[in-house]
Amino acid sequence: MPRNWTSVSGPGTYGALINENGHATGIGLEVVLLSGSVLVASDAVAGTSTIPSHNTSLTQISGILSSQEAGNELNLLFYGLDEGTEYTVWIFGLRSDLGYSQLVEISGVGEEDNFSQSGGRGELSVNESIGSSARNLSSYSRIYKPTSNGELSLRIASVNGYFLAGVAIQKRGSDDSECFVSISSQ
């Protein structure tokens, strides 16, 4: 797990996520299995050429929450966000044994945003693209506003299963460190 990421190994509520400096924030995350009965935390290895550069090395991404059943859905609900503030979001997909394809839906204020995320064996996806060590993580940014309740929902729907390696959020235009969530098989 990369340094100062919050470890998630299954459904539940994870309050006071830490930022990259190791400090607790007011942001929390609720992980809910919406449909299906299988949610597995396991190890995965990303190819170094697919890991974007970042201030804190991302080379330690090494776990996934997965379901290998088509049609299963997982919801990630960030809460404690500032209403009216834009947030940058990154969703990391990974599978080390085979390829994968999943659908992502993000809901906050305004219209829902949908995109596909897919990759081959050991390819780390960042939002809708395969990562590249030649690019900085910020170049993969997607911007969203939370609801009036300070919530932002990310739904991952499986095509041939889903394979989530992590997720991150940051206030747009802020010097505040990001809140990263890493999947751990522990």
C-alpha positions in Angstrom: 0.0 0.0 0.0 1.4 3.4 -0.9 2.4 5.6 2.1 -0.4 7.4 3.9 -3.3 5.8 2.0 -6.3 4.6 4.0 -6.6 0.8 3.8 -10.0 -0.7 2.8 -10.5 -4.5 2.7 -14.2 -4.8 2.3 -17.7 -3.2 2.9 -18.0 -0.8 5.8 -17.6 2.8 6.9 -14.2 4.4 7.0 -14.3 7.7 8.7 -11.6 10.5 9.0 -9.6 9.4 5.9 -6.0 10.5 6.1 -4.3 12.7 3.5 -1.0 12.2 1.9 0.7 14.0 4.9 -0.7 11.4 7.3 -3.3 13.8 8.9 -6.9 12.9 9.5 -9.5 14.8 7.4 -13.2 15.3 7.9 -13.9 13.1 4.8 -15.2 9.6 5.2 -16.0 6.7 2.8 -18.8 4.1 2.9 -18.2 1.0 0.8 -21.4 -1.0 0.0 -22.0 -4.1 -2.1 -25.2 -3.1 -4.0 -25.8 -6.4 -5.8 -24.2 -9.8 -5.9 -22.8 -11.9 -3.1 -19.1 -12.0 -3.7 -16.6 -9.3 -2.7 -13.0 -10.5 -2.5 -10.0 -8.6 -1.4 -6.9 -10.0 -3.0 -3.4 -9.1 -4.1 -2.7 -7.6 -7.6 0.5 -6.3 -9.2 0.5 -3.3 -11.6 3.1 -3.1 -14.4 5.4 -0.2 -13.6 4.9 1.3 -17.1 1.2 1.8 -16.2 1.7 3.6 -12.9 1.5 7.4 -13.2 4.1 9.7 -11.5 3.0 11.5 -8.4 4.6 13.3 -5.4 4.1 10.1 -3.3 5.1 7.0 -5.2 2.1 4.9 -6.4 4.3 1.8 -7.1 3.0 0.1 -3.9 -0.6 -0.3 -5.3 -1.0 -4.0 -4.6 -4.6 -5.0 -3.7 -8.0 -5.1 -5.3 -11.7 -5.5 -4.2 -13.2 -7.7 -6.9 -16.2 -9.7 -7.9 -15.8 -12.0 -10.9 -19.6 -12.2 -11.4 -21.2 -10.2 -14.2 -23.8 -7.8 -13.0 -22.5 -7.2 -9.5 -22.3 -3.6 -8.3 -20.2 -1.8 -5.7 -20.9 1.7 -4.4 -18.3 4.1 -2.8 -19.9 7.1 -1.1 -17.6 9.9 0.0 -19.1 12.1 2.7 -18.1 15.2 4.6 -17.2 17.1 1.5 -17.8 20.9 1.1 -21.0 21.7 -0.7 -20.4 23.9 -3.8 -16.7 22.9 -4.0 -15.3 21.1 -6.9 -13.4 17.9 -6.3 -10.9 16.0 -8.4 -11.5 12.2 -8.4 -9.4 9.3 -9.5 -10.5 5.7 -9.7 -7.9 3.0 -10.0 -8.7 -0.4 -11.7 -6.4 -3.3 -11.8 -6.3 -7.1 -12.4 -3.1 -9.0 -12.5 -4.2 -12.4 -13.9 -6.5 -11.4 -16.8 -8.0 -8.4 -18.5 -11.0 -6.5 -17.1 -13.8 -4.2 -18.1 -16.1 -2.3 -15.7 -18.5 0.6 -15.8 -18.2 3.6 -13.5 -21.0 6.0 -12.7 -20.3 9.1 -10.6 -23.2 11.2 -9.1 -23.0 14.5 -7.3 -24.6 17.8 -8.3 -25.8 17.9 -11.9 -25.9 15.1 -14.4 -24.4 11.7 -13.7 -21.1 10.9 -15.4 -20.5 7.5 -16.9 -17.4 5.9 -18.4 -15.9 2.5 -19.0 -12.7 1.4 -17.4 -10.8 -1.5 -18.8 -7.3 -2.9 -19.0 -5.2 -5.9 -19.8 -3.3 -8.1 -17.4 -1.4 -5.9 -14.9 -2.5 -2.7 -16.5 -3.5 0.0 -14.0 -6.4 2.1 -15.1 -6.8 5.6 -13.9 -10.4 6.8 -14.6 -11.1 5.9 -18.3 -7.4 5.6 -19.4 -4.6 3.1 -18.9 -2.0 4.7 -16.7 1.4 5.7 -18.0 4.7 6.3 -16.1 5.3 9.1 -18.5 2.3 11.1 -17.2 1.5 12.7 -13.9 -1.5 11.6 -11.9 -3.1 15.0 -12.2 -3.4 14.6 -15.9 -6.1 12.0 -15.4 -8.3 14.3 -13.3 -12.1 14.3 -13.4 -14.0 17.1 -11.7 -17.2 16.7 -9.7 -19.3 18.7 -7.2 -20.8 16.9 -4.2 -24.5 17.1 -3.3 -25.9 19.6 -0.8 -25.3 16.8 1.8 -21.6 16.9 1.0 -21.7 13.5 -0.7 -20.3 12.1 -3.9 -21.2 8.6 -5.1 -19.1 6.3 -7.3 -20.8 3.1 -8.5 -18.7 0.4 -10.1 -20.7 -2.1 -12.2 -19.2 -5.3 -13.5 -19.1 -6.3 -17.1 -16.9 -9.4 -16.5 -16.5 -8.6 -12.8 -15.1 -5.5 -11.2 -11.5 -4.9 -10.0 -11.0 -1.8 -7.9 -7.4 -1.0 -6.7 -8.2 2.4 -5.1 -9.8 5.8 -5.3 -8.7 9.3 -4.5 -10.3 12.7 -4.0 -8.9 16.3 -3.7 -10.4 19.7 -3.5 -9.9 21.3 -6.9 -7.3 24.2 -6.9 -6.3 23.5 -3.4 -2.9 22.9 -1.9 -4.5 20.4 0.5 -3.2 16.9 0.1 -5.3 14.3 -1.5 -7.3 11.6 0.4 -6.2 8.3 -1.0 -7.9 5.0 -0.4 -6.0 1.8 -1.1 -7.5 -1.7 -1.4 -5.7 -4.1 0.9 -6.0 -7.9 0.9 -5.1 -8.0 4.6 
